[in-house]
């Protein structure tokens, strides 16, 4: 019963990431405003590119766990399903997560922490546009998103393990 509660809690954390629809809506409006300013007014918004980039970064990174929870990530078939039983498929998926996806995500988390920490220490700003916004908060999304994804991967792995045990 405690395992089921833990799995539901992790899924709830991942579902919270549905709020990323709002940065998507903001991204559409900012992009449209920037295109309008560039084409109709002859001058792009000084802040348009940076805001678009930051919203896009938030949208992509903070949806990793939600995408995993919904089964929306790209999957690669290693062996045709006809070669394995249902139990074999679940075990292979568990092993694949354990050997490839989880370590890769852990590396993103560890390296992302260092990347974000260095950016926060420097109070890093973007020098790509004259607006020069701060960007350390954007870089902090990387380890946060990786942590959410690690939690969701552990939940998915546990589900595959339970399915392998329960499958006849």
Long-range contacts (C-beta under 8 A, 24 or more apart in sequence): 3-158, 3-162, 6-155, 7-155, 7-158, 7-159, 10-151, 10-152, 10-154, 10-155, 11-69, 11-152, 11-155, 13-65, 13-148, 13-151, 13-152, 14-65, 14-66, 14-68, 14-69, 14-148, 14-151, 14-152, 15-66, 15-69, 17-62, 17-63, 17-65, 17-66, 17-148, 18-66, 20-58, 20-59, 20-62, 20-63, 20-66, 23-55, 23-58, 23-59, 24-55, 24-59, 26-55, 27-52, 27-55, 27-56, 27-59, 30-55, 46-129, 46-130, 46-131, 47-129, 47-131, 47-133, 49-128, 49-129, 50-126, 50-128, 50-129, 50-131, 50-133, 51-133, 53-138, 54-133, 54-135, 54-138, 57-138, 57-141, 58-138, 58-141, 61-141, 61-142, 61-144, 61-145, 62-141, 62-144, 62-145, 62-148, 64-145, 64-146, 64-148, 64-149, 64-152, 65-145, 65-148, 65-149, 65-151, 65-152, 68-149, 68-152, 68-153, 68-156, 69-152, 69-155, 69-156, 85-167, 86-163, 86-167, 87-164, 87-167, 87-168, 90-160, 90-161, 90-163, 90-164, 90-167, 91-160, 91-164, 93-160, 94-157, 94-160, 94-161, 94-164, 97-153, 97-156, 97-157, 97-160, 98-157, 101-153, 102-150, 102-153, 102-154, 102-157, 105-146, 105-149, 105-150, 105-153, 106-146, 106-150, 108-142, 108-143, 108-146, 108-149, 109-143, 109-146, 109-147, 109-150, 112-139, 112-142, 112-143, 112-146, 113-143, 115-139, 115-142, 115-143, 116-140, 116-142, 116-143
